Amino acid sequence: MGGGIRRRRHRRLRARPPQADEPSSPPVAAPASPGIRETVAAEVPSKRTCHASGSASCHASGSASPPSSSGSHVWENLLDNLSYQVISLISSFNDLLAFRGTCPSWRAAAYSFPSIYTFTFPPLHLEPAIDHGIFNSNNPKWKLVDPAKRALSLCCSAPRLTPCHRTRYLGCSYGYLIFLDQEHCHLVDVYTGTKVKSPKLQSGSNSFIYYGILVAPFTSPNSHLILFSRTSIFLWQAGANSWTEHPHVGEPIIQIVCFKGQLFAMDFVQRLHTIRVMPQLSIQEVAVVWEEDMLVGLHSKPWLVACGDMLILIDLSVSVDLLFGFPGTFQVFRLDFSEEPAKCVKMEKLDNWALFVANDRRNPTFSCMNPERWGGKGNHIYVPRASEDSNDPWTALEVGQPVPSSTHHMSISYAATGHFSPLNGFWVLPSLVYEVFQ
């Protein structure tokens, strides 16, 4: 009898559910049939996207099959506050996929998470397939690499964008690459390859369009696509059948960032503006007292980055060095809007923040708190260009420190404005991330 008791006890111990400190992050599997579906202008892509996450399988309804473990109901019925604590500990995009694919209740918890756009994991690095220095936008292919899971990568491709017309790359926002041909805009989901085609632009009106951006996630009811040309701004509300055109007077806009629900734009001569889309399109300049360090010497065009409750401006000051050409130093400034005019206040350190920028300022910028959790470095700026002493396709540069001699050539390329440049490596978060935290 004693032996029977011991055997039953042993079986009970083996049936215990896994402990919370024993998560496993499965590799990301390629989405089913990527890049083969195209939606018309009046359609908005659904949230039905299949990803492999652990033992859960995704169905057309977007729900996951329930785990077969006898204790699964304990995990499925976690209180929301406990689920939110788990979400706040997610440290990679792959972990987010695993969480939302565990069971229907965890997927619902992810979509009801109250902290909007507060990312505790780094963006993915997009590396386009370049053939002899040229990216083929008519048959785009790229690789996504997660800095937190470097061994995992996903190769993506999209269908041919146009049958005969040459396309131009306009930017990326909320997980969509934006291309333009002679008649239409094409939005390509960087993760699934799904393509959305806009209504037709008037013939000849898009000759000088250089920048495109979504002002909200595509599935949002107030999502708009804005295109900028030298003389006009074109506006399309997702799902509408036509564009509206507005005159644009002033310097070209080179970057737009959403901060606390408001759009901030930087123009070519380093003036700051706010942009409103509803109830009607308007652009208003914001008076700023610039830091003296930004007014003396040689500087590149700055980057805007939303960083928690701060709007950060990154400046690359460049000096002349006889040995290394044009080495640079990254400086960081906080825009203080507590009084008018706003002030640009220099920050000596970023402390426990990491920032992610790209040469082309039409591409998105990101921030991540406590980067050490996924193997990153605080007080560093990540740029999508490999250094000579690293196998990674990016480089981490410490704020205030000179750019290392092995990557000093970056200073020259980063001084470019990014206008009309081809698609190069940059940082991105897939659209499903914004859908989860909408």
N, C-alpha and C positions, 0 to 999 in steps of 0.2 A: 504493500500500500504506500509505503514511504516513497518508493521509486515512482509510482503513478502520480503522486502529488508533485514531485519534482518535475516530471515531464510536463504536466499541465502548466506549472508555473513558468517553465521555460517557453512554452508556446505563447503564454500571455506576454512575456517580455518581448518576444519577437514580433508580436502584433502591434507594439506601441507605434504611434505615428511618429514621423521624423521630427526632430527638434528644430526650433526656429533658427538655431545657429548652424544648421547644416544644409543651406540651400545649394542647389546646383544650377549653373547657368548653361543651358543647352546652346549649341551653336545655332546661328541663324541659318535657316534653310531658304533657298531661293523661292520667291513667291511663285505660285502656280501660274504657268503661262504668262510670264511678265511681258508687258509691252505689246499686247495683241488686241487691246480693246480701246476704241476711240468713242468719245461721247460727243454729242452735238451741243451747240451752244446753250440750248434750253435745259440741258440735263446737268445735274450736279452729282459727282461721283458719290456713291454710297460708301458707308463704312465697312462694306463687305470685302475684306482682304484676308487672305489665308496665309498664316505663318505657322511654321512648326515650332511649338514651344513645349518641351518636355514630352509627357505622354498624352497631353491633350491634343485633340484634333479639332480644326475649325470647320464649321458648317456654313452653308450659304446664308443662314440667318445671322451669322456673326457670333453664335454662342459656341462654347467648347463642350465636348463630351465630358460628363462627370467622371472623376477618378473612381477606380474600382476598389480603392482601399476601404476597409471596414470603418475606419475612423475619419473618412473624408468629410462627413457632415460637420465635424468639429471645425475643420478648416474653412469649409464653405460658409459657415454661419458666424464668422468673426464679426464682432461689433465694428461699426464704421471707424471709430477712433483707433482701434487696433490695426485695421487694414491700412489706414492712413499712415500709421507709424511705420508699417512695412514699406509702403510706397516711398516714404521719405528716406529710406535706407537704400533705395535702388541706386546703383552706382554705374550702370551702363545701359545702353540701348537694348542689349540682349536680355538683361534682367527685366526690363520693362515688358518685352515680348513674352518672357516666361511668366511674369505675374499676370498679365491680362489674359493669357491663354490657359491658366490653371483651371478655372471653373467660372460659370456665369456670374456668381456673386462677386468674385474678385475682379472680373472684367467690369462689372457695374461700379465697384468701388473706385476703380481707376478713373472711370468717366465722371464720377462725382467728387473727385479729389478737389478740395476748395482752393488750393494754392496754384493759381493760374500762371503758367510759363515760368515756374520756379524749378529750373533744372538742376538736379544734383548729380548729373552725369554729363560727360563731354559730348560735343557734337561728333558726327562721323566725318572722316576725311574723304572727300570725293576726288578721285584721281581719274581724269579722262584718258581715254585711249588716244594717244597722239601718233599719227603716222607721218614721219618725216617732218615733224614740227607743226602739223596741221591737224586740228580736230574736225572730223567729218560730221557736221551737224545734220546731214541727210541720213546718216545711219549711226546715231550716237551710241557709244558704249562707254562705260565707266566702271570703276571699282570703288566700293565703299569699305572703309576700314575703321573699326572701332578702336580708339586709343586705349580703352579699358580692356579690350579683348583682341590684342594685336594679331593673334594667331588666326582669328576669324576674319574673313572678308567675303564680300558678295559681289559678283560680277553682274552688272545690269545692262540691259539694252532696251532701246525703244524702236518702234517701227519707223520706217522711212517717213520723214516729216512731210515732204512735198514731192510730187512726181517729177517736177522739172525746174522749180524755181530755187534760187539760192537763198539760204536762210541766214539770219544774223542772230547771235546770242545777245540777249538783253539783260540777263540777270537771273537771280534765283531768290525765291522767298517762300516761306511756309512749306518747304519741301518740294517745290515745283521749279524746274528749269523753264525759262521763258525764251522762246525763239520767235522770230518774225520773218515771214516771207513777204512777197509782194502784195498779198491780199489778206492774210490771216495771222493771228498770233497763235502759237501752239504752246500749251503748258504740259510739261512732261513730268510725271511723278518720279522722283529720283530713286524710289525704292521699288515700286511696282511696275514702272514703265507705262502706266496708264496715261493716255494722251487726251487732252481737251482742246478743241479748236474753237476759237472765238468767232463772232460774226465777222463779216467781210469789212475791211477798212476801205474808205474811199480811195479810188485809184490816184496815185501820186501824192497822197497826203502823208505817207509814212516814209518818205525818202530819207529824212534826217532823224528818224527815231533812234535813240541811242541807249535808252534805259527803260526797263519795265519792272514793275513791282506789284505784288498783291498786298493790300493794306490790312488784310485779315485772312485767317484760314479759309481755304476755298469752300469748305462746307458751312461756313458761317453765313447767316442770312444777310449780313451787311458786307460781304466780301466784294471788293472792287479791284479791278486790274487797272493800273495807271501806266500810260506810256508817255515818255517825254521826248520831244523833239526840240529843235532850236527855237521854234516859234509857236508851238502848240503843245497842249496837254490833252491826251485822249483818255477818256474814262469809260469803262465797261463794267456794269454790275453783273456778277456771275449769274447766268441764266437768262439775261436780257437778250433781245434780238438785234440790238444796235449799239453803236458807240455815240458818245457825245464829245464834241471838240471844243476846247477852250483856249483862248489866246494866252501865250506865255511871254511876259516881258521880263527880262533880267538875265542873269548869268545861268548857265546850265546847272541843273541839280545833279550832284554826283553821288549822293548817298541819302537814304531815308531809313530811320530807325523808329520803331514803336517803343515808347516809354510811358508807362502808367496810362495806357489807353490813348495816348496822343502821339501824332506823327511829327518827328523832328527831322528836318532836312538840312544838309550842308551843301552850299553851292560852290562853284569853281573858285571863287575868290574868298572862300572861307567865311561866308556869312551864314548865320543860323536862321532857320525859318521854322514855322509850324504850318502844317497842311491839314485842312479840314475837307472831308469829302461830303458829309451830310450836314445840313440839308442841301448845300450846294458847295461846289469846289471853291476853296479860297486858300491863298498863301499869304502869310504875314511874317515879316522879319522880326526876329527877337534881338533886342539890343544886348550885347555882351561886352564886358570889359575884359580884354584878353590879358593873360599873364605876360609879363615882360619877356620871359624866356622864349615865348613863341613869336616875338616880334623882332628878335635880333638873330642874325645868322641865317644859314641855309636850312630849310625845312621842307619836308614832303607835305602833301595834302593830308590832313588829319583824318582819323577814324572816329566814328561815334559808336559807342557800345553801351547798351542797357545793362547795368550791373546792380542787381537787387533794387534798392531804392535810390540808386545814384545813376546819373547819366554821365558816362565817362568819355573823355576825349583823349585819344592817344596821338602823340606827336612824335615823329621821328626826326630828330635834329641831326644834321649831317655836317661833318667836318672834313677838312682836307688833310690827308696823311700821305707823306711821300712814299711810304712803304706799302700801304694797304689801299691807296686810292681814296675812296670815300666811305670810311667807316661811320656808323651811326650809333645813336643811343636813343632808346625808347623812353619817353617821358609821359607821365599820366596826369591828367587834370580832371577835377570834378567840377561840373557846371552847377553853380549855386543859384537857384531861382527864388530864394527867400526874399530878395529885394530887387528893385529895378534901378539901373540895368543889372542883368544877371552877371555874376562873376565867374571867372575861370580860376579855380584854386588848385595849385599844384599839390599833388600827393607824392610823398617820398616813397611810399610802399603801397602795394595792393593787399598786403597781409595774406589772408587765406583765400584770395580770389585768383583765378587764372582767366585770361582773356584770349579769344580766338579771332584773328583777323586774317584777311586775304589781300593780296595786291590790288585786285579789282574791287573797288569800293561799291560796285553794284551788287556784290555778293554779301550775304548776311554776316553779321558779327555776333559773337556769343560770349557769355561769361559763365563760369562754373565755380561754385563755392566748395571749399574743402577738397581740392583736387587730389590731395594725398590719398583719399579713399580709393581711388582707382589707379593709383600709381603716378599721378601727375605732380606738378610743382606749383605751390602758391607763389604769388608775386612774380609770375612769369607770363609772357605773351607768346602764344603758339602761332607760328606762321607756317603755311603749307608749302614748305620748300625744304628739301633734305639738306643737311650739312654733310661735309665730307667725312666726319667721324661718327656717323650714325646710319643705321639701316632703315630708319623710319622715314617716311615721306614728308616729315615736318620737323621743325626745329623749335625748341623752347628757349626763349631769350629773357633774361632777368631784367626787370625794370631798373633803369638807372645805370646799368652796366654796359660797357662798350660791346658792340656786336663782335663776336669772336672772329679772329682773322680768317678762319676757315669758311666763314659765311659773310665776309665783309661786302662781297659783291651784291648781296641782297639789298643794300642801301640804295644802290642805283636803280634797280628795278622797282623798288617800293616807292620811289619818288614819282613814278608815273601816275597819271590821272586815271587810267583804266578805261578811258573812253574808246569804244570800237575795238577793244582788245578781244582776242579769241578766248574760248573757254579754257581756263587753267585750273589747277588744283585749288580747292577751297573747302570750307567747313559747311556742313548742312545737317539739319535734323529732318527725318522723313515726316511727311504730312500726318501720318497716324499719331505721332507724338502730340501735335497740336490738337488733333481731334480728341485725344484722351484728356488733355488738360484744358479743353474749351470751356 
